[in-house]
Amino acid sequence: MRMSSTDILFKPFKIKSLELANRIVMAPMTRSMAPAGIPGAANAAYYKRRAEGQVGLILSEGTVIDRPASRNDFNIPLFHGEEALAGWKGVIDAVHEAGGKMGPQIWHTGSVTSFMTDWVPDVAVESPSALEGPDKPRGKAMSDEDIADTIAAFAKAAADAKRLGFDVAEIHGAHGYLIDQFFWDGTNHRDDNYGGKTIAERSRFAVEIIAAVRKAVGPDFPIIIRLSQWKQQDYAARLATSPAEMESWLAPMADAGVDIFHCSQRRFWEPEFPEIDGEDGLNFAGWAKKITGAATISVGSVGLSGDFIGSFSGEEVSNAGIDKLLTRMERDEFDLVAVGRALLSDPNWVAKVQNGNGDKVETFTPASLGELV
């Protein structure tokens, strides 16, 4: 099997004030390398190298809002406070100097325990119903005041992102963290307006965050939300089991102001509802775009295997993943593709792919997780 043309990956993309040179996004990846939560020169240089390597859009690692216990690791960066925001100003200035585009991923970890550290906040963690996962109590249930303050903190962070010069902002609503804990019936047992039996009812928290963010940044600044069906607490979890249920989940968020849905799957090539359109059917990002009309990013195991990289340089390989990615993009299933760990080892991954040097990319190794290459 030889690769299809990669030209589709290098078409420009524009939405509102955001103009990208290509369709490749650097996926957010937690690094825990901002000492005490303050980004510094090493963080700025790390992101600048990806801009120099021609990544279309860089999304930062998760960076947390101004709430007690909003992070579960002391070295996760803050997106509040004078010192941390000055650090982020250095990051975006460096990325722009290299000709790149970037947005912060704005985050609250909820009640989830970090698998990277034993550090815990010195105040109780918060979540919809004081649960880390189904039948796993941890922390406190959020009050109405906690919810209101959290919504305001997301909006403030997005406004600061725009003020600092970022090109876009992403809200982290995936992978079992705070917003996703509201979506999930396994962790949201509330009997007020932020709970309910349906995913539509449990989406109110996210919708109100999006509306507040839109008000804070104005009409032209693009807003992304990252979503997933799976959770780190349960890889098999599903929030929407049918297109109709997915529409009831996503459409209110689009109406509230989301421009791009960043749809996380463990494997991008897996169809979301194969019982409807078969084994080659639309993936999560494809269904999100079909249902809402919004732009979408697909992410999930892009660029991790040697077979995938080899296919870019025309090698004969047995893995059809790259052809499937390009075919899905060519049929306009989704608009952008996010690459994660492949970009940790090789900041020039995009440039090498575009120039036909896919055989020269640095292979991802676990050691890459321990340094800012």
Secondary structure, DSSP 8 states (H G I E B T S, - for coil): ------GGGGS-EEETTEEESSSEEE-------SGGG---HHHHHHHHHHHHTT-SEEEEEEEE-SSTT--SSTTS-BS-SHHHHHHHHHHHHHHHHTT--EEEEEE--TT---SS-----SS--EESSSEEETTEE-SEE--HHHHHHHHHHHHHHHHHHHHHT-S-EEEE--BTSHHHHHH-TTT----STT--SSHHHHTHHHHHHHHHHHHHH-SSS-EEEEEES-BTTBTT--S-SSHHHHHHHHHHHHHHT--EEEEE-SSTTS-S-HHHH-TTS--HHHHHHHHH--EEEEESSTT-SHHHHHHHTT---S--HHHHHHHHHHTTS-SEEEE-THHHH-TTHHHHHHTT-GGGS----GGGGGS--
